[in-house]
């Protein structure tokens, strides 16, 4: 488990993380703070994939595209590992938390993610 990954416990928590960095140059954030906000992006927008963020029809809005650009900059510089670049558990938790009904297996998985990375 990578200790930099922190998964929001709600959309309100993720929104707070995003708003707290809306006027901050992302390159100035320490790695732990950046990974936290990057996880908030992936949690809040689980349908977006960082690989195609520059494509016009990718779904990345001007407000959040800067996070993907910074994630790629850090990844290519060796500052983010694969798990931090693609925090799939954050995306999965975001999907789960937006759903209205859950299977027992889904609930067990969400609890496992919360135990490993925070976020419930």
Phi and psi restraints in degrees (range 20) as a CNS / XPLOR table:
assign (resid 1 and name C) (resid 2 and name N)
       (resid 2 and name CA) (resid 2 and name C) 1.0 -89.1 20.0 2
assign (resid 2 and name N) (resid 2 and name CA)
       (resid 2 and name C) (resid 3 and name N) 1.0 124.5 20.0 2
assign (resid 2 and name C) (resid 3 and name N)
       (resid 3 and name CA) (resid 3 and name C) 1.0 -73.6 20.0 2
assign (resid 3 and name N) (resid 3 and name CA)
       (resid 3 and name C) (resid 4 and name N) 1.0 -13.0 20.0 2
assign (resid 3 and name C) (resid 4 and name N)
       (resid 4 and name CA) (resid 4 and name C) 1.0 -75.4 20.0 2
assign (resid 4 and name N) (resid 4 and name CA)
       (resid 4 and name C) (resid 5 and name N) 1.0 -23.4 20.0 2
assign (resid 4 and name C) (resid 5 and name N)
       (resid 5 and name CA) (resid 5 and name C) 1.0 -76.9 20.0 2
assign (resid 5 and name N) (resid 5 and name CA)
       (resid 5 and name C) (resid 6 and name N) 1.0 127.7 20.0 2
assign (resid 5 and name C) (resid 6 and name N)
       (resid 6 and name CA) (resid 6 and name C) 1.0 -134.1 20.0 2
assign (resid 6 and name N) (resid 6 and name CA)
       (resid 6 and name C) (resid 7 and name N) 1.0 124.3 20.0 2
assign (resid 6 and name C) (resid 7 and name N)
       (resid 7 and name CA) (resid 7 and name C) 1.0 -100.5 20.0 2
assign (resid 7 and name N) (resid 7 and name CA)
       (resid 7 and name C) (resid 8 and name N) 1.0 129.4 20.0 2
assign (resid 7 and name C) (resid 8 and name N)
       (resid 8 and name CA) (resid 8 and name C) 1.0 -58.7 20.0 2
assign (resid 8 and name N) (resid 8 and name CA)
       (resid 8 and name C) (resid 9 and name N) 1.0 152.9 20.0 2
assign (resid 8 and name C) (resid 9 and name N)
       (resid 9 and name CA) (resid 9 and name C) 1.0 -95.6 20.0 2
assign (resid 9 and name N) (resid 9 and name CA)
       (resid 9 and name C) (resid 10 and name N) 1.0 -3.6 20.0 2
assign (resid 9 and name C) (resid 10 and name N)
       (resid 10 and name CA) (resid 10 and name C) 1.0 -167.5 20.0 2
assign (resid 10 and name N) (resid 10 and name CA)
       (resid 10 and name C) (resid 11 and name N) 1.0 165.0 20.0 2
assign (resid 10 and name C) (resid 11 and name N)
       (resid 11 and name CA) (resid 11 and name C) 1.0 -65.0 20.0 2
assign (resid 11 and name N) (resid 11 and name CA)
       (resid 11 and name C) (resid 12 and name N) 1.0 -31.2 20.0 2
assign (resid 11 and name C) (resid 12 and name N)
       (resid 12 and name CA) (resid 12 and name C) 1.0 -64.7 20.0 2
assign (resid 12 and name N) (resid 12 and name CA)
       (resid 12 and name C) (resid 13 and name N) 1.0 -42.1 20.0 2
assign (resid 12 and name C) (resid 13 and name N)
       (resid 13 and name CA) (resid 13 and name C) 1.0 -65.3 20.0 2
assign (resid 13 and name N) (resid 13 and name CA)
       (resid 13 and name C) (resid 14 and name N) 1.0 -42.5 20.0 2
assign (resid 13 and name C) (resid 14 and name N)
       (resid 14 and name CA) (resid 14 and name C) 1.0 -64.2 20.0 2
assign (resid 14 and name N) (resid 14 and name CA)
       (resid 14 and name C) (resid 15 and name N) 1.0 -42.6 20.0 2
assign (resid 14 and name C) (resid 15 and name N)
       (resid 15 and name CA) (resid 15 and name C) 1.0 -61.9 20.0 2
assign (resid 15 and name N) (resid 15 and name CA)
       (resid 15 and name C) (resid 16 and name N) 1.0 -40.1 20.0 2
assign (resid 15 and name C) (resid 16 and name N)
       (resid 16 and name CA) (resid 16 and name C) 1.0 -60.0 20.0 2
assign (resid 16 and name N) (resid 16 and name CA)
       (resid 16 and name C) (resid 17 and name N) 1.0 -46.1 20.0 2
assign (resid 16 and name C) (resid 17 and name N)
       (resid 17 and name CA) (resid 17 and name C) 1.0 -59.9 20.0 2
assign (resid 17 and name N) (resid 17 and name CA)
       (resid 17 and name C) (resid 18 and name N) 1.0 -42.2 20.0 2
assign (resid 17 and name C) (resid 18 and name N)
       (resid 18 and name CA) (resid 18 and name C) 1.0 -67.2 20.0 2
assign (resid 18 and name N) (resid 18 and name CA)
       (resid 18 and name C) (resid 19 and name N) 1.0 -45.0 20.0 2
assign (resid 18 and name C) (resid 19 and name N)
       (resid 19 and name CA) (resid 19 and name C) 1.0 -64.2 20.0 2
assign (resid 19 and name N) (resid 19 and name CA)
       (resid 19 and name C) (resid 20 and name N) 1.0 -32.4 20.0 2
assign (resid 19 and name C) (resid 20 and name N)
       (resid 20 and name CA) (resid 20 and name C) 1.0 -68.2 20.0 2
assign (resid 20 and name N) (resid 20 and name CA)
       (resid 20 and name C) (resid 21 and name N) 1.0 -16.2 20.0 2
assign (resid 20 and name C) (resid 21 and name N)
       (resid 21 and name CA) (resid 21 and name C) 1.0 -116.7 20.0 2
assign (resid 21 and name N) (resid 21 and name CA)
       (resid 21 and name C) (resid 22 and name N) 1.0 8.4 20.0 2
assign (resid 21 and name C) (resid 22 and name N)
       (resid 22 and name CA) (resid 22 and name C) 1.0 -62.1 20.0 2
assign (resid 22 and name N) (resid 22 and name CA)
       (resid 22 and name C) (resid 23 and name N) 1.0 -28.5 20.0 2
assign (resid 22 and name C) (resid 23 and name N)
       (resid 23 and name CA) (resid 23 and name C) 1.0 -115.0 20.0 2
assign (resid 23 and name N) (resid 23 and name CA)
       (resid 23 and name C) (resid 24 and name N) 1.0 19.3 20.0 2
assign (resid 23 and name C) (resid 24 and name N)
       (resid 24 and name CA) (resid 24 and name C) 1.0 -106.4 20.0 2
assign (resid 24 and name N) (resid 24 and name CA)
       (resid 24 and name C) (resid 25 and name N) 1.0 133.1 20.0 2
assign (resid 24 and name C) (resid 25 and name N)
       (resid 25 and name CA) (resid 25 and name C) 1.0 -63.3 20.0 2
assign (resid 25 and name N) (resid 25 and name CA)
       (resid 25 and name C) (resid 26 and name N) 1.0 116.9 20.0 2
assign (resid 25 and name C) (resid 26 and name N)
       (resid 26 and name CA) (resid 26 and name C) 1.0 -61.8 20.0 2
assign (resid 26 and name N) (resid 26 and name CA)
       (resid 26 and name C) (resid 27 and name N) 1.0 -30.6 20.0 2
assign (resid 26 and name C) (resid 27 and name N)
       (resid 27 and name CA) (resid 27 and name C) 1.0 -66.9 20.0 2
assign (resid 27 and name N) (resid 27 and name CA)
       (resid 27 and name C) (resid 28 and name N) 1.0 -14.2 20.0 2
assign (resid 27 and name C) (resid 28 and name N)
       (resid 28 and name CA) (resid 28 and name C) 1.0 -87.9 20.0 2
assign (resid 28 and name N) (resid 28 and name CA)
       (resid 28 and name C) (resid 29 and name N) 1.0 -11.4 20.0 2
assign (resid 28 and name C) (resid 29 and name N)
       (resid 29 and name CA) (resid 29 and name C) 1.0 -73.5 20.0 2
assign (resid 29 and name N) (resid 29 and name CA)
       (resid 29 and name C) (resid 30 and name N) 1.0 138.1 20.0 2
assign (resid 29 and name C) (resid 30 and name N)
       (resid 30 and name CA) (resid 30 and name C) 1.0 -61.4 20.0 2
assign (resid 30 and name N) (resid 30 and name CA)
       (resid 30 and name C) (resid 31 and name N) 1.0 157.5 20.0 2
assign (resid 30 and name C) (resid 31 and name N)
       (resid 31 and name CA) (resid 31 and name C) 1.0 -55.5 20.0 2
assign (resid 31 and name N) (resid 31 and name CA)
       (resid 31 and name C) (resid 32 and name N) 1.0 -42.6 20.0 2
assign (resid 31 and name C) (resid 32 and name N)
       (resid 32 and name CA) (resid 32 and name C) 1.0 -61.7 20.0 2
assign (resid 32 and name N) (resid 32 and name CA)
       (resid 32 and name C) (resid 33 and name N) 1.0 -43.3 20.0 2
assign (resid 32 and name C) (resid 33 and name N)
       (resid 33 and name CA) (resid 33 and name C) 1.0 -68.1 20.0 2
assign (resid 33 and name N) (resid 33 and name CA)
       (resid 33 and name C) (resid 34 and name N) 1.0 -39.6 20.0 2
assign (resid 33 and name C) (resid 34 and name N)
       (resid 34 and name CA) (resid 34 and name C) 1.0 -66.2 20.0 2
assign (resid 34 and name N) (resid 34 and name CA)
       (resid 34 and name C) (resid 35 and name N) 1.0 -44.6 20.0 2
assign (resid 34 and name C) (resid 35 and name N)
       (resid 35 and name CA) (resid 35 and name C) 1.0 -62.5 20.0 2
assign (resid 35 and name N) (resid 35 and name CA)
       (resid 35 and name C) (resid 36 and name N) 1.0 -37.7 20.0 2
assign (resid 35 and name C) (resid 36 and name N)
       (resid 36 and name CA) (resid 36 and name C) 1.0 -60.4 20.0 2
assign (resid 36 and name N) (resid 36 and name CA)
       (resid 36 and name C) (resid 37 and name N) 1.0 -47.0 20.0 2
assign (resid 36 and name C) (resid 37 and name N)
       (resid 37 and name CA) (resid 37 and name C) 1.0 -71.8 20.0 2
assign (resid 37 and name N) (resid 37 and name CA)
       (resid 37 and name C) (resid 38 and name N) 1.0 -33.7 20.0 2
assign (resid 37 and name C) (resid 38 and name N)
       (resid 38 and name CA) (resid 38 and name C) 1.0 -63.3 20.0 2
assign (resid 38 and name N) (resid 38 and name CA)
       (resid 38 and name C) (resid 39 and name N) 1.0 -40.6 20.0 2
assign (resid 38 and name C) (resid 39 and name N)
       (resid 39 and name CA) (resid 39 and name C) 1.0 -63.8 20.0 2
assign (resid 39 and name N) (resid 39 and name CA)
       (resid 39 and name C) (resid 40 and name N) 1.0 -35.7 20.0 2
assign (resid 39 and name C) (resid 40 and name N)
       (resid 40 and name CA) (resid 40 and name C) 1.0 -64.5 20.0 2
assign (resid 40 and name N) (resid 40 and name CA)
       (resid 40 and name C) (resid 41 and name N) 1.0 -38.1 20.0 2
assign (resid 40 and name C) (resid 41 and name N)
       (resid 41 and name CA) (resid 41 and name C) 1.0 -63.2 20.0 2
assign (resid 41 and name N) (resid 41 and name CA)
       (resid 41 and name C) (resid 42 and name N) 1.0 -49.3 20.0 2
assign (resid 41 and name C) (resid 42 and name N)
       (resid 42 and name CA) (resid 42 and name C) 1.0 -65.1 20.0 2
assign (resid 42 and name N) (resid 42 and name CA)
       (resid 42 and name C) (resid 43 and name N) 1.0 -34.7 20.0 2
assign (resid 42 and name C) (resid 43 and name N)
       (resid 43 and name CA) (resid 43 and name C) 1.0 -67.8 20.0 2
assign (resid 43 and name N) (resid 43 and name CA)
       (resid 43 and name C) (resid 44 and name N) 1.0 -45.7 20.0 2
assign (resid 43 and name C) (resid 44 and name N)
       (resid 44 and name CA) (resid 44 and name C) 1.0 -72.8 20.0 2
assign (resid 44 and name N) (resid 44 and name CA)
       (resid 44 and name C) (resid 45 and name N) 1.0 -30.5 20.0 2
assign (resid 44 and name C) (resid 45 and name N)
       (resid 45 and name CA) (resid 45 and name C) 1.0 -127.8 20.0 2
assign (resid 45 and name N) (resid 45 and name CA)
       (resid 45 and name C) (resid 46 and name N) 1.0 64.6 20.0 2
assign (resid 45 and name C) (resid 46 and name N)
       (resid 46 and name CA) (resid 46 and name C) 1.0 -66.7 20.0 2
assign (resid 46 and name N) (resid 46 and name CA)
       (resid 46 and name C) (resid 47 and name N) 1.0 -14.1 20.0 2
assign (resid 46 and name C) (resid 47 and name N)
       (resid 47 and name CA) (resid 47 and name C) 1.0 -84.4 20.0 2
assign (resid 47 and name N) (resid 47 and name CA)
       (resid 47 and name C) (resid 48 and name N) 1.0 -7.1 20.0 2
assign (resid 47 and name C) (resid 48 and name N)
       (resid 48 and name CA) (resid 48 and name C) 1.0 -93.9 20.0 2
assign (resid 48 and name N) (resid 48 and name CA)
       (resid 48 and name C) (resid 49 and name N) 1.0 143.6 20.0 2
assign (resid 48 and name C) (resid 49 and name N)
       (resid 49 and name CA) (resid 49 and name C) 1.0 -117.9 20.0 2
assign (resid 49 and name N) (resid 49 and name CA)
       (resid 49 and name C) (resid 50 and name N) 1.0 132.7 20.0 2
assign (resid 49 and name C) (resid 50 and name N)
       (resid 50 and name CA) (resid 50 and name C) 1.0 -64.6 20.0 2
assign (resid 50 and name N) (resid 50 and name CA)
       (resid 50 and name C) (resid 51 and name N) 1.0 -21.5 20.0 2
assign (resid 50 and name C) (resid 51 and name N)
       (resid 51 and name CA) (resid 51 and name C) 1.0 -64.8 20.0 2
assign (resid 51 and name N) (resid 51 and name CA)
       (resid 51 and name C) (resid 52 and name N) 1.0 -31.9 20.0 2
assign (resid 51 and name C) (resid 52 and name N)
       (resid 52 and name CA) (resid 52 and name C) 1.0 -110.4 20.0 2
assign (resid 52 and name N) (resid 52 and name CA)
       (resid 52 and name C) (resid 53 and name N) 1.0 23.9 20.0 2
assign (resid 52 and name C) (resid 53 and name N)
       (resid 53 and name CA) (resid 53 and name C) 1.0 -59.2 20.0 2
assign (resid 53 and name N) (resid 53 and name CA)
       (resid 53 and name C) (resid 54 and name N) 1.0 -25.2 20.0 2
assign (resid 53 and name C) (resid 54 and name N)
       (resid 54 and name CA) (resid 54 and name C) 1.0 -83.6 20.0 2
assign (resid 54 and name N) (resid 54 and name CA)
       (resid 54 and name C) (resid 55 and name N) 1.0 -14.0 20.0 2
assign (resid 54 and name C) (resid 55 and name N)
       (resid 55 and name CA) (resid 55 and name C) 1.0 -68.6 20.0 2
assign (resid 55 and name N) (resid 55 and name CA)
       (resid 55 and name C) (resid 56 and name N) 1.0 136.6 20.0 2
assign (resid 55 and name C) (resid 56 and name N)
       (resid 56 and name CA) (resid 56 and name C) 1.0 -57.4 20.0 2
assign (resid 56 and name N) (resid 56 and name CA)
       (resid 56 and name C) (resid 57 and name N) 1.0 -40.0 20.0 2
assign (resid 56 and name C) (resid 57 and name N)
       (resid 57 and name CA) (resid 57 and name C) 1.0 -95.3 20.0 2
assign (resid 57 and name N) (resid 57 and name CA)
       (resid 57 and name C) (resid 58 and name N) 1.0 22.2 20.0 2
assign (resid 57 and name C) (resid 58 and name N)
       (resid 58 and name CA) (resid 58 and name C) 1.0 -76.9 20.0 2
assign (resid 58 and name N) (resid 58 and name CA)
       (resid 58 and name C) (resid 59 and name N) 1.0 -20.9 20.0 2
assign (resid 58 and name C) (resid 59 and name N)
       (resid 59 and name CA) (resid 59 and name C) 1.0 95.7 20.0 2
assign (resid 59 and name N) (resid 59 and name CA)
       (resid 59 and name C) (resid 60 and name N) 1.0 -8.9 20.0 2
assign (resid 59 and name C) (resid 60 and name N)
       (resid 60 and name CA) (resid 60 and name C) 1.0 -74.5 20.0 2
assign (resid 60 and name N) (resid 60 and name CA)
       (resid 60 and name C) (resid 61 and name N) 1.0 121.4 20.0 2
assign (resid 60 and name C) (resid 61 and name N)
       (resid 61 and name CA) (resid 61 and name C) 1.0 -86.0 20.0 2
assign (resid 61 and name N) (resid 61 and name CA)
       (resid 61 and name C) (resid 62 and name N) 1.0 160.4 20.0 2
assign (resid 61 and name C) (resid 62 and name N)
       (resid 62 and name CA) (resid 62 and name C) 1.0 -56.8 20.0 2
assign (resid 62 and name N) (resid 62 and name CA)
       (resid 62 and name C) (resid 63 and name N) 1.0 -29.7 20.0 2
assign (resid 62 and name C) (resid 63 and name N)
       (resid 63 and name CA) (resid 63 and name C) 1.0 -69.6 20.0 2
assign (resid 63 and name N) (resid 63 and name CA)
       (resid 63 and name C) (resid 64 and name N) 1.0 -29.7 20.0 2
assign (resid 63 and name C) (resid 64 and name N)
       (resid 64 and name CA) (resid 64 and name C) 1.0 -113.2 20.0 2
assign (resid 64 and name N) (resid 64 and name CA)
       (resid 64 and name C) (resid 65 and name N) 1.0 -9.7 20.0 2
assign (resid 64 and name C) (resid 65 and name N)
       (resid 65 and name CA) (resid 65 and name C) 1.0 -61.7 20.0 2
assign (resid 65 and name N) (resid 65 and name CA)
       (resid 65 and name C) (resid 66 and name N) 1.0 -29.8 20.0 2
assign (resid 65 and name C) (resid 66 and name N)
       (resid 66 and name CA) (resid 66 and name C) 1.0 -64.3 20.0 2
assign (resid 66 and name N) (resid 66 and name CA)
       (resid 66 and name C) (resid 67 and name N) 1.0 -29.1 20.0 2
assign (resid 66 and name C) (resid 67 and name N)
       (resid 67 and name CA) (resid 67 and name C) 1.0 -68.3 20.0 2
assign (resid 67 and name N) (resid 67 and name CA)
       (resid 67 and name C) (resid 68 and name N) 1.0 -42.3 20.0 2
assign (resid 67 and name C) (resid 68 and name N)
       (resid 68 and name CA) (resid 68 and name C) 1.0 -65.4 20.0 2
assign (resid 68 and name N) (resid 68 and name CA)
       (resid 68 and name C) (resid 69 and name N) 1.0 -41.8 20.0 2
assign (resid 68 and name C) (resid 69 and name N)
       (resid 69 and name CA) (resid 69 and name C) 1.0 -61.2 20.0 2
assign (resid 69 and name N) (resid 69 and name CA)
       (resid 69 and name C) (resid 70 and name N) 1.0 -41.8 20.0 2
assign (resid 69 and name C) (resid 70 and name N)
       (resid 70 and name CA) (resid 70 and name C) 1.0 -69.8 20.0 2
assign (resid 70 and name N) (resid 70 and name CA)
       (resid 70 and name C) (resid 71 and name N) 1.0 -37.3 20.0 2
assign (resid 70 and name C) (resid 71 and name N)
       (resid 71 and name CA) (resid 71 and name C) 1.0 -60.9 20.0 2
assign (resid 71 and name N) (resid 71 and name CA)
       (resid 71 and name C) (resid 72 and name N) 1.0 -45.1 20.0 2
assign (resid 71 and name C) (resid 72 and name N)
       (resid 72 and name CA) (resid 72 and name C) 1.0 -64.4 20.0 2
assign (resid 72 and name N) (resid 72 and name CA)
       (resid 72 and name C) (resid 73 and name N) 1.0 -40.3 20.0 2
assign (resid 72 and name C) (resid 73 and name N)
       (resid 73 and name CA) (resid 73 and name C) 1.0 -59.0 20.0 2
assign (resid 73 and name N) (resid 73 and name CA)
       (resid 73 and name C) (resid 74 and name N) 1.0 -47.0 20.0 2
assign (resid 73 and name C) (resid 74 and name N)
       (resid 74 and name CA) (resid 74 and name C) 1.0 -68.5 20.0 2
assign (resid 74 and name N) (resid 74 and name CA)
       (resid 74 and name C) (resid 75 and name N) 1.0 -38.5 20.0 2
assign (resid 74 and name C) (resid 75 and name N)
       (resid 75 and name CA) (resid 75 and name C) 1.0 -63.5 20.0 2
assign (resid 75 and name N) (resid 75 and name CA)
       (resid 75 and name C) (resid 76 and name N) 1.0 -47.3 20.0 2
assign (resid 75 and name C) (resid 76 and name N)
       (resid 76 and name CA) (resid 76 and name C) 1.0 -66.4 20.0 2
assign (resid 76 and name N) (resid 76 and name CA)
       (resid 76 and name C) (resid 77 and name N) 1.0 -25.6 20.0 2
assign (resid 76 and name C) (resid 77 and name N)
       (resid 77 and name CA) (resid 77 and name C) 1.0 -84.8 20.0 2
assign (resid 77 and name N) (resid 77 and name CA)
       (resid 77 and name C) (resid 78 and name N) 1.0 -1.3 20.0 2
assign (resid 77 and name C) (resid 78 and name N)
       (resid 78 and name CA) (resid 78 and name C) 1.0 81.9 20.0 2
assign (resid 78 and name N) (resid 78 and name CA)
       (resid 78 and name C) (resid 79 and name N) 1.0 13.0 20.0 2
assign (resid 78 and name C) (resid 79 and name N)
       (resid 79 and name CA) (resid 79 and name C) 1.0 -85.6 20.0 2
assign (resid 79 and name N) (resid 79 and name CA)
       (resid 79 and name C) (resid 80 and name N) 1.0 -22.5 20.0 2
assign (resid 79 and name C) (resid 80 and name N)
       (resid 80 and name CA) (resid 80 and name C) 1.0 -114.8 20.0 2
assign (resid 80 and name N) (resid 80 and name CA)
       (resid 80 and name C) (resid 81 and name N) 1.0 139.8 20.0 2
assign (resid 80 and name C) (resid 81 and name N)
       (resid 81 and name CA) (resid 81 and name C) 1.0 -89.5 20.0 2
assign (resid 81 and name N) (resid 81 and name CA)
       (resid 81 and name C) (resid 82 and name N) 1.0 178.5 20.0 2
assign (resid 81 and name C) (resid 82 and name N)
       (resid 82 and name CA) (resid 82 and name C) 1.0 -58.9 20.0 2
assign (resid 82 and name N) (resid 82 and name CA)
       (resid 82 and name C) (resid 83 and name N) 1.0 -43.8 20.0 2
assign (resid 82 and name C) (resid 83 and name N)
       (resid 83 and name CA) (resid 83 and name C) 1.0 -64.4 20.0 2
assign (resid 83 and name N) (resid 83 and name CA)
       (resid 83 and name C) (resid 84 and name N) 1.0 -36.6 20.0 2
assign (resid 83 and name C) (resid 84 and name N)
       (resid 84 and name CA) (resid 84 and name C) 1.0 -73.3 20.0 2
assign (resid 84 and name N) (resid 84 and name CA)
       (resid 84 and name C) (resid 85 and name N) 1.0 -35.8 20.0 2
assign (resid 84 and name C) (resid 85 and name N)
       (resid 85 and name CA) (resid 85 and name C) 1.0 -68.9 20.0 2
assign (resid 85 and name N) (resid 85 and name CA)
       (resid 85 and name C) (resid 86 and name N) 1.0 -38.8 20.0 2
assign (resid 85 and name C) (resid 86 and name N)
       (resid 86 and name CA) (resid 86 and name C) 1.0 -121.1 20.0 2
assign (resid 86 and name N) (resid 86 and name CA)
       (resid 86 and name C) (resid 87 and name N) 1.0 72.8 20.0 2
assign (resid 86 and name C) (resid 87 and name N)
       (resid 87 and name CA) (resid 87 and name C) 1.0 -76.2 20.0 2
assign (resid 87 and name N) (resid 87 and name CA)
       (resid 87 and name C) (resid 88 and name N) 1.0 76.2 20.0 2
assign (resid 87 and name C) (resid 88 and name N)
       (resid 88 and name CA) (resid 88 and name C) 1.0 -62.1 20.0 2
assign (resid 88 and name N) (resid 88 and name CA)
       (resid 88 and name C) (resid 89 and name N) 1.0 -30.9 20.0 2
assign (resid 88 and name C) (resid 89 and name N)
       (resid 89 and name CA) (resid 89 and name C) 1.0 -65.9 20.0 2
assign (resid 89 and name N) (resid 89 and name CA)
       (resid 89 and name C) (resid 90 and name N) 1.0 -32.9 20.0 2
assign (resid 89 and name C) (resid 90 and name N)
       (resid 90 and name CA) (resid 90 and name C) 1.0 -66.8 20.0 2
assign (resid 90 and name N) (resid 90 and name CA)
       (resid 90 and name C) (resid 91 and name N) 1.0 -43.4 20.0 2
assign (resid 90 and name C) (resid 91 and name N)
       (resid 91 and name CA) (resid 91 and name C) 1.0 -63.5 20.0 2
assign (resid 91 and name N) (resid 91 and name CA)
       (resid 91 and name C) (resid 92 and name N) 1.0 -44.9 20.0 2
assign (resid 91 and name C) (resid 92 and name N)
       (resid 92 and name CA) (resid 92 and name C) 1.0 -61.5 20.0 2
assign (resid 92 and name N) (resid 92 and name CA)
       (resid 92 and name C) (resid 93 and name N) 1.0 -44.1 20.0 2
assign (resid 92 and name C) (resid 93 and name N)
       (resid 93 and name CA) (resid 93 and name C) 1.0 -63.6 20.0 2
assign (resid 93 and name N) (resid 93 and name CA)
       (resid 93 and name C) (resid 94 and name N) 1.0 -38.1 20.0 2
assign (resid 93 and name C) (resid 94 and name N)
       (resid 94 and name CA) (resid 94 and name C) 1.0 -62.8 20.0 2
assign (resid 94 and name N) (resid 94 and name CA)
       (resid 94 and name C) (resid 95 and name N) 1.0 -42.3 20.0 2
assign (resid 94 and name C) (resid 95 and name N)
       (resid 95 and name CA) (resid 95 and name C) 1.0 -62.3 20.0 2
assign (resid 95 and name N) (resid 95 and name CA)
       (resid 95 and name C) (resid 96 and name N) 1.0 -48.3 20.0 2
assign (resid 95 and name C) (resid 96 and name N)
       (resid 96 and name CA) (resid 96 and name C) 1.0 -57.3 20.0 2
assign (resid 96 and name N) (resid 96 and name CA)
       (resid 96 and name C) (resid 97 and name N) 1.0 -47.9 20.0 2
assign (resid 96 and name C) (resid 97 and name N)
       (resid 97 and name CA) (resid 97 and name C) 1.0 -68.8 20.0 2
assign (resid 97 and name N) (resid 97 and name CA)
       (resid 97 and name C) (resid 98 and name N) 1.0 -17.6 20.0 2
assign (resid 97 and name C) (resid 98 and name N)
       (resid 98 and name CA) (resid 98 and name C) 1.0 -90.6 20.0 2
assign (resid 98 and name N) (resid 98 and name CA)
       (resid 98 and name C) (resid 99 and name N) 1.0 -12.7 20.0 2
assign (resid 98 and name C) (resid 99 and name N)
       (resid 99 and name CA) (resid 99 and name C) 1.0 -80.2 20.0 2
assign (resid 99 and name N) (resid 99 and name CA)
       (resid 99 and name C) (resid 100 and name N) 1.0 155.3 20.0 2
assign (resid 99 and name C) (resid 100 and name N)
       (resid 100 and name CA) (resid 100 and name C) 1.0 -98.8 20.0 2
assign (resid 100 and name N) (resid 100 and name CA)
       (resid 100 and name C) (resid 101 and name N) 1.0 -23.7 20.0 2
assign (resid 100 and name C) (resid 101 and name N)
       (resid 101 and name CA) (resid 101 and name C) 1.0 -133.1 20.0 2
assign (resid 101 and name N) (resid 101 and name CA)
       (resid 101 and name C) (resid 102 and name N) 1.0 150.9 20.0 2
assign (resid 101 and name C) (resid 102 and name N)
       (resid 102 and name CA) (resid 102 and name C) 1.0 -137.6 20.0 2
assign (resid 102 and name N) (resid 102 and name CA)
       (resid 102 and name C) (resid 103 and name N) 1.0 148.1 20.0 2
assign (resid 102 and name C) (resid 103 and name N)
       (resid 103 and name CA) (resid 103 and name C) 1.0 -81.5 20.0 2
assign (resid 103 and name N) (resid 103 and name CA)
       (resid 103 and name C) (resid 104 and name N) 1.0 165.6 20.0 2
assign (resid 103 and name C) (resid 104 and name N)
       (resid 104 and name CA) (resid 104 and name C) 1.0 -61.8 20.0 2
assign (resid 104 and name N) (resid 104 and name CA)
       (resid 104 and name C) (resid 105 and name N) 1.0 -38.5 20.0 2
assign (resid 104 and name C) (resid 105 and name N)
       (resid 105 and name CA) (resid 105 and name C) 1.0 -65.2 20.0 2
assign (resid 105 and name N) (resid 105 and name CA)
       (resid 105 and name C) (resid 106 and name N) 1.0 -39.9 20.0 2
assign (resid 105 and name C) (resid 106 and name N)
       (resid 106 and name CA) (resid 106 and name C) 1.0 -64.7 20.0 2
assign (resid 106 and name N) (resid 106 and name CA)
       (resid 106 and name C) (resid 107 and name N) 1.0 -42.6 20.0 2
assign (resid 106 and name C) (resid 107 and name N)
       (resid 107 and name CA) (resid 107 and name C) 1.0 -64.4 20.0 2
assign (resid 107 and name N) (resid 107 and name CA)
       (resid 107 and name C) (resid 108 and name N) 1.0 -41.3 20.0 2
assign (resid 107 and name C) (resid 108 and name N)
       (resid 108 and name CA) (resid 108 and name C) 1.0 -62.2 20.0 2
assign (resid 108 and name N) (resid 108 and name CA)
       (resid 108 and name C) (resid 109 and name N) 1.0 -41.7 20.0 2
assign (resid 108 and name C) (resid 109 and name N)
       (resid 109 and name CA) (resid 109 and name C) 1.0 -63.8 20.0 2
assign (resid 109 and name N) (resid 109 and name CA)
       (resid 109 and name C) (resid 110 and name N) 1.0 -42.5 20.0 2
assign (resid 109 and name C) (resid 110 and name N)
       (resid 110 and name CA) (resid 110 and name C) 1.0 -63.2 20.0 2
assign (resid 110 and name N) (resid 110 and name CA)
       (resid 110 and name C) (resid 111 and name N) 1.0 -41.3 20.0 2
assign (resid 110 and name C) (resid 111 and name N)
       (resid 111 and name CA) (resid 111 and name C) 1.0 -65.3 20.0 2
assign (resid 111 and name N) (resid 111 and name CA)
       (resid 111 and name C) (resid 112 and name N) 1.0 -37.0 20.0 2
assign (resid 111 and name C) (resid 112 and name N)
       (resid 112 and name CA) (resid 112 and name C) 1.0 -63.5 20.0 2
assign (resid 112 and name N) (resid 112 and name CA)
       (resid 112 and name C) (resid 113 and name N) 1.0 -43.8 20.0 2
assign (resid 112 and name C) (resid 113 and name N)
       (resid 113 and name CA) (resid 113 and name C) 1.0 -63.2 20.0 2
assign (resid 113 and name N) (resid 113 and name CA)
       (resid 113 and name C) (resid 114 and name N) 1.0 -43.5 20.0 2
assign (resid 113 and name C) (resid 114 and name N)
       (resid 114 and name CA) (resid 114 and name C) 1.0 -61.7 20.0 2
assign (resid 114 and name N) (resid 114 and name CA)
       (resid 114 and name C) (resid 115 and name N) 1.0 -39.3 20.0 2
assign (resid 114 and name C) (resid 115 and name N)
       (resid 115 and name CA) (resid 115 and name C) 1.0 -67.8 20.0 2
assign (resid 115 and name N) (resid 115 and name CA)
       (resid 115 and name C) (resid 116 and name N) 1.0 -34.6 20.0 2
assign (resid 115 and name C) (resid 116 and name N)
       (resid 116 and name CA) (resid 116 and name C) 1.0 -81.6 20.0 2
assign (resid 116 and name N) (resid 116 and name CA)
       (resid 116 and name C) (resid 117 and name N) 1.0 -38.8 20.0 2
assign (resid 116 and name C) (resid 117 and name N)
       (resid 117 and name CA) (resid 117 and name C) 1.0 -125.6 20.0 2
assign (resid 117 and name N) (resid 117 and name CA)
       (resid 117 and name C) (resid 118 and name N) 1.0 8.6 20.0 2
assign (resid 117 and name C) (resid 118 and name N)
       (resid 118 and name CA) (resid 118 and name C) 1.0 80.3 20.0 2
assign (resid 118 and name N) (resid 118 and name CA)
       (resid 118 and name C) (resid 119 and name N) 1.0 175.7 20.0 2
assign (resid 118 and name C) (resid 119 and name N)
       (resid 119 and name CA) (resid 119 and name C) 1.0 103.8 20.0 2
assign (resid 119 and name N) (resid 119 and name CA)
       (resid 119 and name C) (resid 120 and name N) 1.0 44.7 20.0 2
